[in-house]
Amino acid sequence: MAYASHTATETTLIKGQGFVERLVKAFADYREYSRTYNELNSLSDRELQDLGISRVSIRDVAYGAVYGEK
């Protein structure tokens, strides 16, 4: 019985480590999205036009750059 309890604890720790790694990655991805969005939003309409991006689509472009296309 003690062995089963020990194994369950190890499994919980392993799952917990995966959760923390996913949380860290999600936070890093969000920071990258936010930085990309802010950089694009700071460009002038002319600069955006040169890149082929409309101001309305900045959010979608930033999202696609970080998380992949929808």
CHARMM internal coordinates of N, CA and C (Angstrom, degrees):
IC EDIT
DIST 1 N 1 CA 1.4475
DIST 1 CA 1 C 1.5192
ANGL 1 N 1 CA 1 C 110.29
DIST 1 C 2 N 1.3269
ANGL 1 CA 1 C 2 N 117.64
DIHE 1 N 1 CA 1 C 2 N -39.28
DIST 2 N 2 CA 1.4617
ANGL 1 C 2 N 2 CA 120.99
DIHE 1 CA 1 C 2 N 2 CA -179.47
DIST 2 CA 2 C 1.5208
ANGL 2 N 2 CA 2 C 110.48
DIHE 1 C 2 N 2 CA 2 C -64.38
DIST 2 C 3 N 1.3236
ANGL 2 CA 2 C 3 N 117.14
DIHE 2 N 2 CA 2 C 3 N -35.76
DIST 3 N 3 CA 1.4540
ANGL 2 C 3 N 3 CA 120.46
DIHE 2 CA 2 C 3 N 3 CA 179.56
DIST 3 CA 3 C 1.5198
ANGL 3 N 3 CA 3 C 111.03
DIHE 2 C 3 N 3 CA 3 C -64.19
DIST 3 C 4 N 1.3107
ANGL 3 CA 3 C 4 N 117.30
DIHE 3 N 3 CA 3 C 4 N -42.67
DIST 4 N 4 CA 1.4624
ANGL 3 C 4 N 4 CA 121.25
DIHE 3 CA 3 C 4 N 4 CA 179.57
DIST 4 CA 4 C 1.5197
ANGL 4 N 4 CA 4 C 110.36
DIHE 3 C 4 N 4 CA 4 C -62.77
DIST 4 C 5 N 1.3210
ANGL 4 CA 4 C 5 N 116.80
DIHE 4 N 4 CA 4 C 5 N -38.79
DIST 5 N 5 CA 1.4594
ANGL 4 C 5 N 5 CA 120.52
DIHE 4 CA 4 C 5 N 5 CA 178.49
DIST 5 CA 5 C 1.5276
ANGL 5 N 5 CA 5 C 110.43
DIHE 4 C 5 N 5 CA 5 C -65.70
DIST 5 C 6 N 1.3175
ANGL 5 CA 5 C 6 N 116.53
DIHE 5 N 5 CA 5 C 6 N -41.86
DIST 6 N 6 CA 1.4580
ANGL 5 C 6 N 6 CA 121.39
DIHE 5 CA 5 C 6 N 6 CA 179.25
DIST 6 CA 6 C 1.5321
ANGL 6 N 6 CA 6 C 110.45
DIHE 5 C 6 N 6 CA 6 C -62.95
DIST 6 C 7 N 1.3150
ANGL 6 CA 6 C 7 N 117.84
DIHE 6 N 6 CA 6 C 7 N -43.38
DIST 7 N 7 CA 1.4584
ANGL 6 C 7 N 7 CA 122.32
DIHE 6 CA 6 C 7 N 7 CA 179.70
DIST 7 CA 7 C 1.5218
ANGL 7 N 7 CA 7 C 110.50
DIHE 6 C 7 N 7 CA 7 C -63.82
DIST 7 C 8 N 1.3192
ANGL 7 CA 7 C 8 N 117.16
DIHE 7 N 7 CA 7 C 8 N -40.92
DIST 8 N 8 CA 1.4620
ANGL 7 C 8 N 8 CA 120.39
DIHE 7 CA 7 C 8 N 8 CA 178.88
DIST 8 CA 8 C 1.5242
ANGL 8 N 8 CA 8 C 110.58
DIHE 7 C 8 N 8 CA 8 C -62.82
DIST 8 C 9 N 1.3128
ANGL 8 CA 8 C 9 N 117.62
DIHE 8 N 8 CA 8 C 9 N -38.24
DIST 9 N 9 CA 1.4656
ANGL 8 C 9 N 9 CA 120.87
DIHE 8 CA 8 C 9 N 9 CA 178.78
DIST 9 CA 9 C 1.5150
ANGL 9 N 9 CA 9 C 110.56
DIHE 8 C 9 N 9 CA 9 C -66.31
DIST 9 C 10 N 1.3232
ANGL 9 CA 9 C 10 N 118.27
DIHE 9 N 9 CA 9 C 10 N -43.27
DIST 10 N 10 CA 1.4627
ANGL 9 C 10 N 10 CA 121.20
DIHE 9 CA 9 C 10 N 10 CA 177.90
DIST 10 CA 10 C 1.5240
ANGL 10 N 10 CA 10 C 110.52
DIHE 9 C 10 N 10 CA 10 C -61.63
DIST 10 C 11 N 1.3186
ANGL 10 CA 10 C 11 N 117.29
DIHE 10 N 10 CA 10 C 11 N -42.39
DIST 11 N 11 CA 1.4521
ANGL 10 C 11 N 11 CA 121.39
DIHE 10 CA 10 C 11 N 11 CA 178.90
DIST 11 CA 11 C 1.5223
ANGL 11 N 11 CA 11 C 110.83
DIHE 10 C 11 N 11 CA 11 C -62.35
DIST 11 C 12 N 1.3145
ANGL 11 CA 11 C 12 N 117.71
DIHE 11 N 11 CA 11 C 12 N -41.21
DIST 12 N 12 CA 1.4544
ANGL 11 C 12 N 12 CA 121.74
DIHE 11 CA 11 C 12 N 12 CA 178.19
DIST 12 CA 12 C 1.5193
ANGL 12 N 12 CA 12 C 110.66
DIHE 11 C 12 N 12 CA 12 C -63.14
DIST 12 C 13 N 1.3216
ANGL 12 CA 12 C 13 N 117.89
DIHE 12 N 12 CA 12 C 13 N -41.12
DIST 13 N 13 CA 1.4623
ANGL 12 C 13 N 13 CA 121.25
DIHE 12 CA 12 C 13 N 13 CA 178.65
DIST 13 CA 13 C 1.5204
ANGL 13 N 13 CA 13 C 111.20
DIHE 12 C 13 N 13 CA 13 C -64.52
DIST 13 C 14 N 1.3215
ANGL 13 CA 13 C 14 N 116.47
DIHE 13 N 13 CA 13 C 14 N -42.02
DIST 14 N 14 CA 1.4598
ANGL 13 C 14 N 14 CA 120.36
DIHE 13 CA 13 C 14 N 14 CA 179.65
DIST 14 CA 14 C 1.5259
ANGL 14 N 14 CA 14 C 109.81
DIHE 13 C 14 N 14 CA 14 C -63.74
DIST 14 C 15 N 1.3104
ANGL 14 CA 14 C 15 N 117.93
DIHE 14 N 14 CA 14 C 15 N -44.11
DIST 15 N 15 CA 1.4631
ANGL 14 C 15 N 15 CA 121.02
DIHE 14 CA 14 C 15 N 15 CA 177.39
DIST 15 CA 15 C 1.5239
ANGL 15 N 15 CA 15 C 110.10
DIHE 14 C 15 N 15 CA 15 C -63.45
DIST 15 C 16 N 1.3128
ANGL 15 CA 15 C 16 N 116.82
DIHE 15 N 15 CA 15 C 16 N -39.10
DIST 16 N 16 CA 1.4583
ANGL 15 C 16 N 16 CA 120.73
DIHE 15 CA 15 C 16 N 16 CA 179.39
DIST 16 CA 16 C 1.5166
ANGL 16 N 16 CA 16 C 111.67
DIHE 15 C 16 N 16 CA 16 C -63.88
DIST 16 C 17 N 1.3190
ANGL 16 CA 16 C 17 N 117.45
DIHE 16 N 16 CA 16 C 17 N -38.24
DIST 17 N 17 CA 1.4556
ANGL 16 C 17 N 17 CA 120.67
DIHE 16 CA 16 C 17 N 17 CA 178.00
DIST 17 CA 17 C 1.5201
ANGL 17 N 17 CA 17 C 110.16
DIHE 16 C 17 N 17 CA 17 C -65.04
DIST 17 C 18 N 1.3044
ANGL 17 CA 17 C 18 N 117.56
DIHE 17 N 17 CA 17 C 18 N -39.62
DIST 18 N 18 CA 1.4593
ANGL 17 C 18 N 18 CA 121.38
DIHE 17 CA 17 C 18 N 18 CA 177.24
DIST 18 CA 18 C 1.5092
ANGL 18 N 18 CA 18 C 111.18
DIHE 17 C 18 N 18 CA 18 C -62.70
DIST 18 C 19 N 1.3020
ANGL 18 CA 18 C 19 N 116.37
DIHE 18 N 18 CA 18 C 19 N -39.46
DIST 19 N 19 CA 1.4569
ANGL 18 C 19 N 19 CA 121.25
DIHE 18 CA 18 C 19 N 19 CA 179.24
DIST 19 CA 19 C 1.5250
ANGL 19 N 19 CA 19 C 110.45
DIHE 18 C 19 N 19 CA 19 C -63.58
DIST 19 C 20 N 1.3131
ANGL 19 CA 19 C 20 N 116.56
DIHE 19 N 19 CA 19 C 20 N -45.06
DIST 20 N 20 CA 1.4634
ANGL 19 C 20 N 20 CA 120.70
DIHE 19 CA 19 C 20 N 20 CA -179.55
DIST 20 CA 20 C 1.5259
ANGL 20 N 20 CA 20 C 110.11
DIHE 19 C 20 N 20 CA 20 C -63.63
DIST 20 C 21 N 1.3347
ANGL 20 CA 20 C 21 N 117.14
DIHE 20 N 20 CA 20 C 21 N -43.09
DIST 21 N 21 CA 1.4639
ANGL 20 C 21 N 21 CA 120.37
DIHE 20 CA 20 C 21 N 21 CA 178.35
DIST 21 CA 21 C 1.5206
ANGL 21 N 21 CA 21 C 111.29
DIHE 20 C 21 N 21 CA 21 C -61.36
DIST 21 C 22 N 1.3369
ANGL 21 CA 21 C 22 N 116.94
DIHE 21 N 21 CA 21 C 22 N -42.42
DIST 22 N 22 CA 1.4733
ANGL 21 C 22 N 22 CA 120.21
DIHE 21 CA 21 C 22 N 22 CA 178.21
DIST 22 CA 22 C 1.5159
ANGL 22 N 22 CA 22 C 110.94
DIHE 21 C 22 N 22 CA 22 C -65.39
DIST 22 C 23 N 1.3143
ANGL 22 CA 22 C 23 N 116.50
DIHE 22 N 22 CA 22 C 23 N -37.80
DIST 23 N 23 CA 1.4618
ANGL 22 C 23 N 23 CA 121.07
DIHE 22 CA 22 C 23 N 23 CA 179.14
DIST 23 CA 23 C 1.5307
ANGL 23 N 23 CA 23 C 110.75
DIHE 22 C 23 N 23 CA 23 C -66.08
DIST 23 C 24 N 1.3063
ANGL 23 CA 23 C 24 N 117.19
DIHE 23 N 23 CA 23 C 24 N -43.23
DIST 24 N 24 CA 1.4650
ANGL 23 C 24 N 24 CA 121.30
DIHE 23 CA 23 C 24 N 24 CA 178.09
DIST 24 CA 24 C 1.5218
ANGL 24 N 24 CA 24 C 110.23
DIHE 23 C 24 N 24 CA 24 C -63.49
DIST 24 C 25 N 1.3326
ANGL 24 CA 24 C 25 N 117.50
DIHE 24 N 24 CA 24 C 25 N -42.81
DIST 25 N 25 CA 1.4637
ANGL 24 C 25 N 25 CA 121.01
DIHE 24 CA 24 C 25 N 25 CA 178.90
DIST 25 CA 25 C 1.5251
ANGL 25 N 25 CA 25 C 110.76
DIHE 24 C 25 N 25 CA 25 C -64.75
DIST 25 C 26 N 1.3192
ANGL 25 CA 25 C 26 N 117.33
DIHE 25 N 25 CA 25 C 26 N -42.45
DIST 26 N 26 CA 1.4652
ANGL 25 C 26 N 26 CA 120.52
DIHE 25 CA 25 C 26 N 26 CA 179.30
DIST 26 CA 26 C 1.5259
ANGL 26 N 26 CA 26 C 110.85
DIHE 25 C 26 N 26 CA 26 C -62.00
DIST 26 C 27 N 1.3208
ANGL 26 CA 26 C 27 N 116.82
DIHE 26 N 26 CA 26 C 27 N -40.46
DIST 27 N 27 CA 1.4593
ANGL 26 C 27 N 27 CA 120.71
DIHE 26 CA 26 C 27 N 27 CA 178.80
DIST 27 CA 27 C 1.5274
ANGL 27 N 27 CA 27 C 110.44
DIHE 26 C 27 N 27 CA 27 C -66.29
DIST 27 C 28 N 1.3405
ANGL 27 CA 27 C 28 N 117.57
DIHE 27 N 27 CA 27 C 28 N -42.84
DIST 28 N 28 CA 1.4679
ANGL 27 C 28 N 28 CA 121.41
DIHE 27 CA 27 C 28 N 28 CA 178.74
DIST 28 CA 28 C 1.5274
ANGL 28 N 28 CA 28 C 110.57
DIHE 27 C 28 N 28 CA 28 C -63.88
DIST 28 C 29 N 1.3294
ANGL 28 CA 28 C 29 N 116.74
DIHE 28 N 28 CA 28 C 29 N -41.51
DIST 29 N 29 CA 1.4678
ANGL 28 C 29 N 29 CA 120.55
DIHE 28 CA 28 C 29 N 29 CA 177.93
DIST 29 CA 29 C 1.5194
ANGL 29 N 29 CA 29 C 110.93
DIHE 28 C 29 N 29 CA 29 C -63.28
DIST 29 C 30 N 1.3247
ANGL 29 CA 29 C 30 N 116.90
DIHE 29 N 29 CA 29 C 30 N -41.70
DIST 30 N 30 CA 1.4615
ANGL 29 C 30 N 30 CA 119.75
DIHE 29 CA 29 C 30 N 30 CA 179.48
DIST 30 CA 30 C 1.5275
ANGL 30 N 30 CA 30 C 110.62
DIHE 29 C 30 N 30 CA 30 C -64.70
DIST 30 C 31 N 1.3321
ANGL 30 CA 30 C 31 N 117.59
DIHE 30 N 30 CA 30 C 31 N -40.43
DIST 31 N 31 CA 1.4698
ANGL 30 C 31 N 31 CA 120.32
DIHE 30 CA 30 C 31 N 31 CA 177.94
DIST 31 CA 31 C 1.5178
ANGL 31 N 31 CA 31 C 110.71
DIHE 30 C 31 N 31 CA 31 C -62.75
DIST 31 C 32 N 1.3320
ANGL 31 CA 31 C 32 N 117.14
DIHE 31 N 31 CA 31 C 32 N -40.98
DIST 32 N 32 CA 1.4673
ANGL 31 C 32 N 32 CA 121.28
DIHE 31 CA 31 C 32 N 32 CA 177.71
DIST 32 CA 32 C 1.5258
ANGL 32 N 32 CA 32 C 110.47
DIHE 31 C 32 N 32 CA 32 C -64.49
DIST 32 C 33 N 1.3338
ANGL 32 CA 32 C 33 N 117.49
DIHE 32 N 32 CA 32 C 33 N -43.51
DIST 33 N 33 CA 1.4662
ANGL 32 C 33 N 33 CA 121.54
DIHE 32 CA 32 C 33 N 33 CA 177.04
DIST 33 CA 33 C 1.5249
ANGL 33 N 33 CA 33 C 110.17
DIHE 32 C 33 N 33 CA 33 C -59.39
DIST 33 C 34 N 1.3290
ANGL 33 CA 33 C 34 N 116.80
DIHE 33 N 33 CA 33 C 34 N -46.75
DIST 34 N 34 CA 1.4639
ANGL 33 C 34 N 34 CA 121.52
DIHE 33 CA 33 C 34 N 34 CA -178.15
DIST 34 CA 34 C 1.5268
ANGL 34 N 34 CA 34 C 110.76
DIHE 33 C 34 N 34 CA 34 C -62.72
DIST 34 C 35 N 1.3286
ANGL 34 CA 34 C 35 N 116.60
DIHE 34 N 34 CA 34 C 35 N -42.71
DIST 35 N 35 CA 1.4678
ANGL 34 C 35 N 35 CA 120.52
DIHE 34 CA 34 C 35 N 35 CA 179.25
DIST 35 CA 35 C 1.5241
ANGL 35 N 35 CA 35 C 110.74
DIHE 34 C 35 N 35 CA 35 C -64.38
DIST 35 C 36 N 1.3306
ANGL 35 CA 35 C 36 N 117.03
DIHE 35 N 35 CA 35 C 36 N -44.04
DIST 36 N 36 CA 1.4640
ANGL 35 C 36 N 36 CA 121.66
DIHE 35 CA 35 C 36 N 36 CA 179.32
DIST 36 CA 36 C 1.5197
ANGL 36 N 36 CA 36 C 110.55
DIHE 35 C 36 N 36 CA 36 C -63.13
DIST 36 C 37 N 1.3297
ANGL 36 CA 36 C 37 N 116.32
DIHE 36 N 36 CA 36 C 37 N -45.79
DIST 37 N 37 CA 1.4696
ANGL 36 C 37 N 37 CA 120.87
DIHE 36 CA 36 C 37 N 37 CA 179.03
DIST 37 CA 37 C 1.5320
ANGL 37 N 37 CA 37 C 110.52
DIHE 36 C 37 N 37 CA 37 C -59.49
DIST 37 C 38 N 1.3220
ANGL 37 CA 37 C 38 N 117.13
DIHE 37 N 37 CA 37 C 38 N -47.23
DIST 38 N 38 CA 1.4632
ANGL 37 C 38 N 38 CA 120.77
DIHE 37 CA 37 C 38 N 38 CA -178.21
DIST 38 CA 38 C 1.5247
ANGL 38 N 38 CA 38 C 111.96
DIHE 37 C 38 N 38 CA 38 C -64.43
DIST 38 C 39 N 1.3341
ANGL 38 CA 38 C 39 N 116.81
DIHE 38 N 38 CA 38 C 39 N -39.39
DIST 39 N 39 CA 1.4641
ANGL 38 C 39 N 39 CA 119.26
DIHE 38 CA 38 C 39 N 39 CA 178.07
DIST 39 CA 39 C 1.5140
ANGL 39 N 39 CA 39 C 111.47
DIHE 38 C 39 N 39 CA 39 C -64.63
DIST 39 C 40 N 1.3173
ANGL 39 CA 39 C 40 N 116.81
DIHE 39 N 39 CA 39 C 40 N -45.13
DIST 40 N 40 CA 1.4668
ANGL 39 C 40 N 40 CA 119.50
DIHE 39 CA 39 C 40 N 40 CA 178.81
DIST 40 CA 40 C 1.5292
ANGL 40 N 40 CA 40 C 111.01
DIHE 39 C 40 N 40 CA 40 C -65.32
DIST 40 C 41 N 1.2977
ANGL 40 CA 40 C 41 N 116.67
DIHE 40 N 40 CA 40 C 41 N -39.78
DIST 41 N 41 CA 1.4590
ANGL 40 C 41 N 41 CA 121.04
DIHE 40 CA 40 C 41 N 41 CA -178.46
DIST 41 CA 41 C 1.5302
ANGL 41 N 41 CA 41 C 111.66
DIHE 40 C 41 N 41 CA 41 C -67.06
DIST 41 C 42 N 1.3255
ANGL 41 CA 41 C 42 N 117.15
DIHE 41 N 41 CA 41 C 42 N -25.47
DIST 42 N 42 CA 1.4628
ANGL 41 C 42 N 42 CA 120.31
DIHE 41 CA 41 C 42 N 42 CA -179.37
DIST 42 CA 42 C 1.5289
ANGL 42 N 42 CA 42 C 112.60
DIHE 41 C 42 N 42 CA 42 C -80.13
DIST 42 C 43 N 1.3365
ANGL 42 CA 42 C 43 N 117.14
DIHE 42 N 42 CA 42 C 43 N -12.53
DIST 43 N 43 CA 1.4574
ANGL 42 C 43 N 43 CA 120.11
DIHE 42 CA 42 C 43 N 43 CA 179.29
DIST 43 CA 43 C 1.5313
ANGL 43 N 43 CA 43 C 110.65
DIHE 42 C 43 N 43 CA 43 C -73.25
DIST 43 C 44 N 1.3249
ANGL 43 CA 43 C 44 N 114.92
DIHE 43 N 43 CA 43 C 44 N 153.17
DIST 44 N 44 CA 1.4643
ANGL 43 C 44 N 44 CA 119.52
DIHE 43 CA 43 C 44 N 44 CA 177.15
DIST 44 CA 44 C 1.5340
ANGL 44 N 44 CA 44 C 109.34
DIHE 43 C 44 N 44 CA 44 C -75.36
DIST 44 C 45 N 1.3126
ANGL 44 CA 44 C 45 N 116.08
DIHE 44 N 44 CA 44 C 45 N 164.72
DIST 45 N 45 CA 1.4698
ANGL 44 C 45 N 45 CA 120.26
DIHE 44 CA 44 C 45 N 45 CA 178.10
DIST 45 CA 45 C 1.5238
ANGL 45 N 45 CA 45 C 110.61
DIHE 44 C 45 N 45 CA 45 C -59.74
DIST 45 C 46 N 1.3024
ANGL 45 CA 45 C 46 N 116.83
DIHE 45 N 45 CA 45 C 46 N -36.62
DIST 46 N 46 CA 1.4662
ANGL 45 C 46 N 46 CA 121.58
DIHE 45 CA 45 C 46 N 46 CA 179.22
DIST 46 CA 46 C 1.5300
ANGL 46 N 46 CA 46 C 110.69
DIHE 45 C 46 N 46 CA 46 C -64.85
DIST 46 C 47 N 1.3271
ANGL 46 CA 46 C 47 N 116.79
DIHE 46 N 46 CA 46 C 47 N -44.90
DIST 47 N 47 CA 1.4651
ANGL 46 C 47 N 47 CA 120.37
DIHE 46 CA 46 C 47 N 47 CA 179.41
DIST 47 CA 47 C 1.5283
ANGL 47 N 47 CA 47 C 111.09
DIHE 46 C 47 N 47 CA 47 C -64.28
DIST 47 C 48 N 1.3196
ANGL 47 CA 47 C 48 N 115.87
DIHE 47 N 47 CA 47 C 48 N -40.32
DIST 48 N 48 CA 1.4712
ANGL 47 C 48 N 48 CA 119.28
DIHE 47 CA 47 C 48 N 48 CA 177.05
DIST 48 CA 48 C 1.5260
ANGL 48 N 48 CA 48 C 110.74
DIHE 47 C 48 N 48 CA 48 C -64.02
DIST 48 C 49 N 1.3246
ANGL 48 CA 48 C 49 N 116.21
DIHE 48 N 48 CA 48 C 49 N -40.61
DIST 49 N 49 CA 1.4636
ANGL 48 C 49 N 49 CA 120.72
DIHE 48 CA 48 C 49 N 49 CA 179.24
DIST 49 CA 49 C 1.5334
ANGL 49 N 49 CA 49 C 110.36
DIHE 48 C 49 N 49 CA 49 C -62.22
DIST 49 C 50 N 1.3321
ANGL 49 CA 49 C 50 N 116.43
DIHE 49 N 49 CA 49 C 50 N -40.61
DIST 50 N 50 CA 1.4640
ANGL 49 C 50 N 50 CA 120.18
DIHE 49 CA 49 C 50 N 50 CA 177.31
DIST 50 CA 50 C 1.5249
ANGL 50 N 50 CA 50 C 111.82
DIHE 49 C 50 N 50 CA 50 C -61.24
DIST 50 C 51 N 1.3259
ANGL 50 CA 50 C 51 N 116.72
DIHE 50 N 50 CA 50 C 51 N -31.97
DIST 51 N 51 CA 1.4670
ANGL 50 C 51 N 51 CA 121.55
DIHE 50 CA 50 C 51 N 51 CA 178.55
DIST 51 CA 51 C 1.5273
ANGL 51 N 51 CA 51 C 112.68
DIHE 50 C 51 N 51 CA 51 C -84.89
DIST 51 C 52 N 1.3316
ANGL 51 CA 51 C 52 N 116.27
DIHE 51 N 51 CA 51 C 52 N -8.37
DIST 52 N 52 CA 1.4608
ANGL 51 C 52 N 52 CA 120.18
DIHE 51 CA 51 C 52 N 52 CA -178.73
DIST 52 CA 52 C 1.5205
ANGL 52 N 52 CA 52 C 112.82
DIHE 51 C 52 N 52 CA 52 C 78.03
DIST 52 C 53 N 1.3299
ANGL 52 CA 52 C 53 N 116.45
DIHE 52 N 52 CA 52 C 53 N 28.29
DIST 53 N 53 CA 1.4605
ANGL 52 C 53 N 53 CA 121.76
DIHE 52 CA 52 C 53 N 53 CA -178.91
DIST 53 CA 53 C 1.5176
ANGL 53 N 53 CA 53 C 108.94
DIHE 52 C 53 N 53 CA 53 C -119.21
DIST 53 C 54 N 1.3132
ANGL 53 CA 53 C 54 N 116.90
DIHE 53 N 53 CA 53 C 54 N 130.35
DIST 54 N 54 CA 1.4602
ANGL 53 C 54 N 54 CA 119.60
DIHE 53 CA 53 C 54 N 54 CA 174.30
DIST 54 CA 54 C 1.5251
ANGL 54 N 54 CA 54 C 108.26
DIHE 53 C 54 N 54 CA 54 C -88.77
DIST 54 C 55 N 1.3003
ANGL 54 CA 54 C 55 N 116.28
DIHE 54 N 54 CA 54 C 55 N 153.66
DIST 55 N 55 CA 1.4694
ANGL 54 C 55 N 55 CA 120.43
DIHE 54 CA 54 C 55 N 55 CA -178.72
DIST 55 CA 55 C 1.5338
ANGL 55 N 55 CA 55 C 110.32
DIHE 54 C 55 N 55 CA 55 C -60.14
DIST 55 C 56 N 1.3138
ANGL 55 CA 55 C 56 N 116.73
DIHE 55 N 55 CA 55 C 56 N -33.52
DIST 56 N 56 CA 1.4673
ANGL 55 C 56 N 56 CA 120.73
DIHE 55 CA 55 C 56 N 56 CA -179.43
DIST 56 CA 56 C 1.5364
ANGL 56 N 56 CA 56 C 111.67
DIHE 55 C 56 N 56 CA 56 C -66.00
DIST 56 C 57 N 1.3230
ANGL 56 CA 56 C 57 N 117.34
DIHE 56 N 56 CA 56 C 57 N -28.62
DIST 57 N 57 CA 1.4677
ANGL 56 C 57 N 57 CA 119.97
DIHE 56 CA 56 C 57 N 57 CA -175.14
DIST 57 CA 57 C 1.5333
ANGL 57 N 57 CA 57 C 113.54
DIHE 56 C 57 N 57 CA 57 C -95.43
DIST 57 C 58 N 1.3337
ANGL 57 CA 57 C 58 N 118.32
DIHE 57 N 57 CA 57 C 58 N 7.28
DIST 58 N 58 CA 1.4632
ANGL 57 C 58 N 58 CA 120.98
DIHE 57 CA 57 C 58 N 58 CA -178.86
DIST 58 CA 58 C 1.5242
ANGL 58 N 58 CA 58 C 111.16
DIHE 57 C 58 N 58 CA 58 C -56.34
DIST 58 C 59 N 1.3086
ANGL 58 CA 58 C 59 N 116.86
DIHE 58 N 58 CA 58 C 59 N -44.59
DIST 59 N 59 CA 1.4709
ANGL 58 C 59 N 59 CA 120.52
DIHE 58 CA 58 C 59 N 59 CA -178.79
DIST 59 CA 59 C 1.5281
ANGL 59 N 59 CA 59 C 111.30
DIHE 58 C 59 N 59 CA 59 C -60.17
DIST 59 C 60 N 1.3341
ANGL 59 CA 59 C 60 N 116.53
DIHE 59 N 59 CA 59 C 60 N -44.51
DIST 60 N 60 CA 1.4649
ANGL 59 C 60 N 60 CA 119.99
DIHE 59 CA 59 C 60 N 60 CA -179.93
DIST 60 CA 60 C 1.5236
ANGL 60 N 60 CA 60 C 111.89
DIHE 59 C 60 N 60 CA 60 C -67.09
DIST 60 C 61 N 1.3264
ANGL 60 CA 60 C 61 N 117.38
DIHE 60 N 60 CA 60 C 61 N -39.03
DIST 61 N 61 CA 1.4612
ANGL 60 C 61 N 61 CA 120.78
DIHE 60 CA 60 C 61 N 61 CA 179.61
DIST 61 CA 61 C 1.5222
ANGL 61 N 61 CA 61 C 109.88
DIHE 60 C 61 N 61 CA 61 C -65.69
DIST 61 C 62 N 1.3168
ANGL 61 CA 61 C 62 N 117.78
DIHE 61 N 61 CA 61 C 62 N -44.41
DIST 62 N 62 CA 1.4659
ANGL 61 C 62 N 62 CA 120.99
DIHE 61 CA 61 C 62 N 62 CA 179.28
DIST 62 CA 62 C 1.5250
ANGL 62 N 62 CA 62 C 110.73
DIHE 61 C 62 N 62 CA 62 C -63.76
DIST 62 C 63 N 1.3130
ANGL 62 CA 62 C 63 N 117.02
DIHE 62 N 62 CA 62 C 63 N -42.36
DIST 63 N 63 CA 1.4580
ANGL 62 C 63 N 63 CA 121.22
DIHE 62 CA 62 C 63 N 63 CA 178.68
DIST 63 CA 63 C 1.5309
ANGL 63 N 63 CA 63 C 110.59
DIHE 62 C 63 N 63 CA 63 C -61.89
DIST 63 C 64 N 1.3251
ANGL 63 CA 63 C 64 N 115.51
DIHE 63 N 63 CA 63 C 64 N -46.31
DIST 64 N 64 CA 1.4654
ANGL 63 C 64 N 64 CA 119.64
DIHE 63 CA 63 C 64 N 64 CA -179.97
DIST 64 CA 64 C 1.5136
ANGL 64 N 64 CA 64 C 113.16
DIHE 63 C 64 N 64 CA 64 C -63.92
DIST 64 C 65 N 1.3336
ANGL 64 CA 64 C 65 N 116.85
DIHE 64 N 64 CA 64 C 65 N -33.79
DIST 65 N 65 CA 1.4605
ANGL 64 C 65 N 65 CA 120.62
DIHE 64 CA 64 C 65 N 65 CA -179.90
DIST 65 CA 65 C 1.5229
ANGL 65 N 65 CA 65 C 111.44
DIHE 64 C 65 N 65 CA 65 C -67.70
DIST 65 C 66 N 1.3108
ANGL 65 CA 65 C 66 N 117.44
DIHE 65 N 65 CA 65 C 66 N -32.68
DIST 66 N 66 CA 1.4665
ANGL 65 C 66 N 66 CA 120.83
DIHE 65 CA 65 C 66 N 66 CA -176.59
DIST 66 CA 66 C 1.5316
ANGL 66 N 66 CA 66 C 111.97
DIHE 65 C 66 N 66 CA 66 C -95.34
DIST 66 C 67 N 1.3089
ANGL 66 CA 66 C 67 N 116.71
DIHE 66 N 66 CA 66 C 67 N -47.91
DIST 67 N 67 CA 1.4684
ANGL 66 C 67 N 67 CA 120.74
DIHE 66 CA 66 C 67 N 67 CA -172.62
DIST 67 CA 67 C 1.5224
ANGL 67 N 67 CA 67 C 113.88
DIHE 66 C 67 N 67 CA 67 C -100.91
DIST 67 C 68 N 1.3102
ANGL 67 CA 67 C 68 N 117.95
DIHE 67 N 67 CA 67 C 68 N -4.97
DIST 68 N 68 CA 1.4513
ANGL 67 C 68 N 68 CA 121.30
DIHE 67 CA 67 C 68 N 68 CA -175.90
DIST 68 CA 68 C 1.5214
ANGL 68 N 68 CA 68 C 109.16
DIHE 67 C 68 N 68 CA 68 C 93.84
DIST 68 C 69 N 1.3042
ANGL 68 CA 68 C 69 N 115.49
DIHE 68 N 68 CA 68 C 69 N 165.44
DIST 69 N 69 CA 1.4624
ANGL 68 C 69 N 69 CA 120.11
DIHE 68 CA 68 C 69 N 69 CA -177.93
DIST 69 CA 69 C 1.5196
ANGL 69 N 69 CA 69 C 111.39
DIHE 68 C 69 N 69 CA 69 C -64.62
DIST 69 C 70 N 1.3027
ANGL 69 CA 69 C 70 N 115.48
DIHE 69 N 69 CA 69 C 70 N 148.56
DIST 70 N 70 CA 1.4779
ANGL 69 C 70 N 70 CA 120.98
DIHE 69 CA 69 C 70 N 70 CA -179.39
DIST 70 CA 70 C 1.5030
ANGL 70 N 70 CA 70 C 111.13
DIHE 69 C 70 N 70 CA 70 C -67.79
END
COOR INIT
IC SEED 1 N 1 CA 1 C
IC BUILD
